Amino acid sequence: MSFNTFGHVFRVTTWGESHGPALGCTVDGCPPNVSLDETAIQYWLDRRKPGQNKYTTQRREADQVRILSGVFEGRTTGTPIQLMIENTDQRSKDYGEIAETFRPGHADITYWQKYGIRDYRGGGRSSARETAARVAAGGVARAALAALAPGVTITGYMTRMGAHGIDGPRDMDEIGRNPFWVPSAAAAETWAAYLDELRKSGNSCGAEIEVSASGVPAGLGAPVYGKLDTDLAAACMSINAVKGVEIGEGMDAARLTGEDNADEIRLGNDGAPVYGSNHAGGILGGISTGQDVVVRFAVKPTSSILKPRASITKSGQPTEVVTKGRHDPCVGIRAVPVGEAMVACVILDHLLLDRAQTGGQRGTIG
Ligand SMILES: Cc1cc2nc3c(=O)[nH]c(=O)nc-3n(C[C@H](O)[C@H](O)[C@H](O)COP(=O)(O)O)c2cc1C
């Protein structure tokens, strides 16, 4: 029984805790001869690492990745790839007080009820430190995608921070220019003021993140239990603090008519189908259409806040929790590279599954 592994062919097992000596992952099933080194993986880890600006936790971790196996002379060998990231800035004393207390909104109470033992330091296994391992695995997936499906690009961005969405058109060039990965300079300004205010008042907010994968070939995914959307939803839902996942129109599809929702199809000049819209989020019947695959997920507000919250101790006494220590005022910001990594892993996994089942064979149109 394994609860720490995901993927069918491209299989990722993560390990480690927030305040242990190190964390990491084992990536099994990566094709051989993919060009890969630590620098390539580090590029993606640097986008997630904490302490980069005042809007993320001030825990200082270099998140330096080491490849321990599976790569020889800059190429994957087809054997398990072991990646390790050392924890260097643990401050376990920040968590001494909560050894006996269950923090509201955290996994403290459920881990205790289930296992009767928990590493309470920094949330232990439930800490978002674990997501560094996902991003490292995503770096491997991206390297493999670059080799096998070079047209695929995967971009994550925030579309909501708490009370604020994006007014006006999206400008994708803005994503890398602000601390929120938001495709709008105007929204970045509004969000900064909003988050400053929340931070000062000791509060936090939730977020909505969208990940768009373009260049995904038609034909990835399978009926019925192997749907591409099923695996994308599971992968994104497994990220800490994620409470909702949508594909394409998602929940809003319930409000549309069939006429509004069904994406019209015509034959393009190059003989490939062209869709008039993308309400389906690039997936029909669990199989990619060739349009952008669009996944959206909602992240709950950071639970560790300075505002007092009622709780109970392990012995059942009522208490009040005020969380000091270092925290993200909006978890969603650092969840963007994590969402991208999960989507990269799932798309590569389905590319490999498709190669195994169909060998790339396709029905023709026209
Ligand atoms: C990138 C990232 C950073 C996070 N940082 C924090 C944090 O600083 N403080 C906090 O209370 N929760 C943080 N979380 C959320 C907790 O890890 C999560 O809420 C907790 O483990 C309980 O799990 P659940 O929300 O999935 O039920 C973060 C999550 C992610 C994905």
PDBQT file of the ligand as one rigid body, heavy atoms in Angstrom, charges set to zero:
ROOT
HETATM    1  C1  LIG A 401       3.142  26.306  -1.412  1.00  0.00    +0.000 C 
HETATM    2  C2  LIG A 401       2.337  26.175  -0.146  1.00  0.00    +0.000 A 
HETATM    3  C3  LIG A 401       2.702  26.912   0.978  1.00  0.00    +0.000 A 
HETATM    4  C4  LIG A 401       1.967  26.816   2.186  1.00  0.00    +0.000 A 
HETATM    5  N1  LIG A 401       2.341  27.590   3.246  1.00  0.00    +0.000 NA
HETATM    6  C5  LIG A 401       1.573  27.559   4.376  1.00  0.00    +0.000 A 
HETATM    7  C6  LIG A 401       1.880  28.416   5.482  1.00  0.00    +0.000 A 
HETATM    8  O1  LIG A 401       2.855  29.171   5.459  1.00  0.00    +0.000 OA
HETATM    9  N2  LIG A 401       1.074  28.363   6.568  1.00  0.00    +0.000 N 
HETATM   10  C7  LIG A 401      -0.042  27.548   6.633  1.00  0.00    +0.000 A 
HETATM   11  O2  LIG A 401      -0.767  27.592   7.605  1.00  0.00    +0.000 OA
HETATM   12  N3  LIG A 401      -0.339  26.726   5.603  1.00  0.00    +0.000 NA
HETATM   13  C8  LIG A 401       0.442  26.709   4.489  1.00  0.00    +0.000 A 
HETATM   14  N4  LIG A 401       0.112  25.872   3.445  1.00  0.00    +0.000 N 
HETATM   15  C9  LIG A 401      -1.050  24.986   3.568  1.00  0.00    +0.000 C 
HETATM   16  C10 LIG A 401      -0.846  23.813   4.495  1.00  0.00    +0.000 C 
HETATM   17  O3  LIG A 401       0.260  23.037   4.111  1.00  0.00    +0.000 OA
HETATM   18  C11 LIG A 401      -2.131  22.970   4.503  1.00  0.00    +0.000 C 
HETATM   19  O4  LIG A 401      -3.254  23.782   4.633  1.00  0.00    +0.000 OA
HETATM   20  C12 LIG A 401      -2.150  21.981   5.639  1.00  0.00    +0.000 C 
HETATM   21  O5  LIG A 401      -1.134  21.031   5.458  1.00  0.00    +0.000 OA
HETATM   22  C13 LIG A 401      -3.490  21.220   5.785  1.00  0.00    +0.000 C 
HETATM   23  O6  LIG A 401      -3.791  20.512   4.619  1.00  0.00    +0.000 OA
HETATM   24  P1  LIG A 401      -5.114  20.804   3.758  1.00  0.00    +0.000 P 
HETATM   25  O7  LIG A 401      -5.247  22.288   3.711  1.00  0.00    +0.000 OA
HETATM   26  O8  LIG A 401      -4.817  20.222   2.420  1.00  0.00    +0.000 OA
HETATM   27  O9  LIG A 401      -6.260  20.173   4.456  1.00  0.00    +0.000 OA
HETATM   28  C14 LIG A 401       0.849  25.943   2.248  1.00  0.00    +0.000 A 
HETATM   29  C15 LIG A 401       0.495  25.187   1.107  1.00  0.00    +0.000 A 
HETATM   30  C16 LIG A 401       1.215  25.306  -0.083  1.00  0.00    +0.000 A 
HETATM   31  C17 LIG A 401       0.815  24.505  -1.289  1.00  0.00    +0.000 C 
ENDROOT
TORSDOF 0
